[in-house]
Amino acid sequence: MLQDARSIRYYQRITDALVDHWNQGYRTDELRLYLEGYITALRHSDAIEPYLINRLEQEARRYLLDTSNFAVPQPQPDLDFF
C-alpha cells in the first residue's frame, strides 16, 4: 500500500493514463510498455526514492492485471416504460 503523498499522486496519474489509453484502443501489451516507460522515467529523474518507485511499480502492475479496472459498464435497460 502506498503511503507517501508524491507516490500516491504518481500512482493516480499512471492509473488514469492507463484507463485513458485503454479507452483510446490500446491494449494490455501496449499499456505494459507505457507503464515500463513511465517507471523508467521516474527512476532516471530521481523524482522519488527508489524503494517508493519499486512499490509504485508493484501497485501499478497489480492495477494493470486487474481486468475489472478496464471494464466498461453496460447501461441497464429501462424496464419502467409502462
C-alpha positions in Angstrom: 0.0 0.0 0.0 1.3 3.4 -0.9 1.6 5.9 1.9 3.8 8.7 0.5 1.8 11.6 -0.9 4.1 12.0 -4.0 4.0 8.3 -4.9 0.2 8.3 -4.5 0.0 11.2 -6.9 2.2 9.4 -9.4 0.0 6.2 -9.0 -3.1 8.2 -9.7 -1.5 9.7 -12.8 -0.4 6.4 -14.1 -3.7 4.6 -13.5 -5.7 7.5 -15.0 -3.4 7.4 -18.1 -3.8 3.6 -18.4 -7.6 3.9 -18.4 -7.5 6.7 -20.9 -5.2 4.8 -23.2 -7.4 1.7 -22.8 -10.4 3.8 -23.9 -8.5 5.0 -26.9 -8.0 1.5 -28.1 -4.6 0.5 -26.7 -4.4 -3.0 -25.2 -2.6 -4.7 -22.4 0.8 -5.2 -24.1 0.9 -1.6 -25.1 -0.2 -0.4 -21.6 2.5 -2.5 -20.1 5.1 -0.8 -22.3 3.7 2.6 -21.3 4.0 1.7 -17.6 7.6 0.5 -18.0 8.5 3.7 -19.8 6.8 5.8 -17.0 8.6 3.9 -14.3 11.9 4.2 -16.1 11.4 7.9 -16.4 10.7 8.2 -12.7 13.9 6.2 -12.0 16.0 8.5 -14.2 14.5 11.7 -12.8 15.1 10.7 -9.2 11.6 12.1 -8.5 11.0 9.9 -5.5 13.1 7.4 -3.6 13.9 4.1 -5.4 12.1 1.9 -2.8 9.0 4.0 -3.4 9.3 3.6 -7.1 9.5 -0.2 -6.7 6.4 -0.1 -4.5 4.6 2.1 -7.0 5.6 -0.2 -9.8 4.2 -3.2 -8.0 0.9 -1.5 -7.3 0.6 -0.2 -10.9 1.3 -3.7 -12.3 -1.4 -5.1 -9.9 -3.8 -2.4 -11.2 -3.0 -3.3 -14.8 -3.5 -7.0 -14.3 -7.0 -6.5 -12.7 -9.3 -6.6 -15.7 -12.2 -5.0 -13.7 -10.4 -1.7 -13.8 -10.9 -1.6 -17.6 -14.4 -2.9 -17.8 -16.9 -0.6 -19.4 -20.1 -0.6 -17.5 -23.1 -1.6 -19.7 -26.2 0.6 -19.3 -29.1 -1.1 -17.7 -32.2 -1.2 -19.9 -35.1 0.9 -18.6 -37.8 -1.5 -17.9 -40.1 1.2 -16.5 -41.7 2.1 -19.8 -45.3 1.2 -18.9 
